[in-house]
């Protein structure tokens, strides 16, 4: 019975470490996805000058899916803010991403094409810095979380046995 309990404790600790490591990887993937979305926005604005509604309908990814769900009966600006709030609830999303997206949503569509392109470029640079930091954090802390989880599991198992 103690062996089963010790094995269970080990597996729970190992799962916790693995989950924390995966959350760091998911944040990096989310930031890459948002960067791709902004790149698509830039191309669309440069060549077709669509409205924010059209941009959001064509966008792909997790944020775009949430945005389309929020779109329902509300205008695009309030749907954008709702989508930012829903995205921020995800464990892989941090406050920086939410603030960046809210700022972008408030400003997109309020100026001419060159102003919008400059705005997207500015937000893309900020997102790029966040993505670089998240990738470094994932590389450093991901292995650490897995190792700590395994070591805590071994320690708990030894104490139980």
C-alpha positions in Angstrom: 0.0 0.0 0.0 2.9 2.4 0.8 4.5 1.7 -2.5 1.3 2.6 -4.3 1.0 5.8 -2.3 4.7 6.6 -2.9 4.3 6.0 -6.6 1.2 8.2 -6.7 3.0 11.0 -4.9 5.9 10.7 -7.3 3.6 10.8 -10.4 1.6 13.8 -9.1 4.8 15.8 -8.5 6.2 14.8 -11.9 2.9 15.8 -13.5 3.0 19.2 -11.8 6.5 19.9 -13.1 5.6 18.8 -16.6 2.4 21.0 -16.5 4.4 24.0 -15.5 6.9 23.4 -18.3 4.1 23.0 -20.8 2.5 26.3 -19.7 5.7 28.1 -20.5 5.8 26.4 -24.0 2.2 27.3 -24.6 2.9 30.9 -23.8 5.6 31.0 -26.4 3.3 29.4 -28.9 0.6 31.9 -28.1 2.9 34.8 -28.6 4.1 33.3 -31.9 0.5 32.9 -33.0 -0.3 36.6 -32.1 2.8 37.7 -34.0 1.6 35.8 -37.1 -1.8 37.4 -36.7 -0.3 40.9 -36.6 1.8 40.0 -39.7 -1.3 39.0 -41.5 -3.0 42.2 -40.4 -0.1 44.2 -41.8 -0.2 42.5 -45.2 -4.0 42.9 -45.4 -3.9 46.6 -44.5 -1.0 47.3 -46.8 -2.7 45.8 -49.9 -6.5 45.9 -49.3 -7.1 48.4 -46.4 -10.0 46.3 -44.9 -11.9 47.3 -41.8 -11.2 45.7 -38.4 -14.2 43.5 -38.8 -12.9 42.0 -42.0 -9.4 41.6 -40.5 -10.8 39.7 -37.6 -13.0 37.5 -39.7 -9.9 36.4 -41.8 -7.6 36.0 -38.8 -6.5 32.6 -37.6 -5.6 31.2 -34.2 -6.8 31.0 -30.7 -7.3 34.8 -30.2 -9.2 35.1 -33.5 -11.5 32.2 -32.6 -12.3 33.8 -29.2 -12.8 37.1 -30.9 -15.3 35.6 -33.4 -17.2 34.0 -30.5 -17.4 37.4 -28.7 -18.4 39.2 -31.9 -22.0 37.9 -31.7 -24.2 41.0 -31.5 -21.7 43.5 -30.2 -19.4 45.9 -32.1 -15.9 44.9 -33.0 -14.2 47.1 -30.4 -16.1 45.7 -27.4 -15.8 42.2 -28.8 -12.0 42.8 -29.0 -11.9 43.8 -25.4 -14.0 40.8 -24.3 -11.7 38.5 -26.3 -8.7 40.0 -24.5 -10.4 39.4 -21.1 -11.2 35.8 -22.1 -7.7 35.2 -23.4 -6.2 36.6 -20.1 -8.0 33.9 -18.2 -6.0 31.2 -19.9 -3.1 30.0 -17.7 -0.6 30.5 -20.5 -1.5 34.2 -21.0 0.1 36.9 -18.9 -1.0 40.5 -18.2 1.5 41.9 -20.8 -0.2 40.1 -23.7 -3.6 41.3 -22.5 -2.5 44.9 -22.2 -0.8 44.8 -25.6 -3.8 43.4 -27.3 -6.2 45.8 -25.7 -4.0 48.8 -26.7 -3.9 47.4 -30.3 -7.6 46.9 -30.5 -8.4 50.4 -29.3 -6.1 52.0 -31.9 -6.7 49.8 -35.0 -9.0 51.4 -37.5 -8.7 54.9 -36.1 -6.1 56.3 -38.5 -5.0 56.1 -42.1 -3.1 53.2 -43.6 0.3 54.4 -42.8 -0.7 55.1 -39.2 -2.2 51.6 -38.8 0.9 50.1 -40.3 3.1 52.0 -37.9 0.9 50.9 -35.0 1.1 47.3 -36.0 4.9 47.5 -36.4 5.2 49.0 -32.9 3.0 46.3 -31.4 4.8 43.6 -33.4 8.1 44.8 -31.9 6.7 44.7 -28.4 5.3 41.2 -29.1 8.6 40.1 -30.5 10.3 41.1 -27.2 7.7 39.3 -25.2 8.1 36.2 -27.4 11.9 36.2 -27.1 11.7 36.6 -23.3 9.1 33.8 -23.1 11.2 31.5 -25.2 14.2 32.1 -23.0 12.1 31.6 -19.9 10.7 28.3 -21.3 14.2 27.0 -22.1 15.6 27.9 -18.7 12.6 27.2 -16.4 11.0 24.4 -18.3 13.7 21.9 -17.5 13.9 23.3 -14.0 10.2 22.7 -13.4 10.4 19.1 -14.7 13.5 18.4 -12.5 12.0 20.0 -9.4 8.8 18.0 -10.0 10.7 14.8 -10.3 12.9 15.5 -7.2 9.9 16.5 -5.1 8.2 13.3 -6.2 11.2 11.2 -5.3 11.5 13.0 -1.9 7.8 12.4 -1.2 8.1 8.8 -2.2 11.1 8.3 0.1 9.2 9.9 3.0 6.2 7.7 2.5 8.2 4.5 2.2 
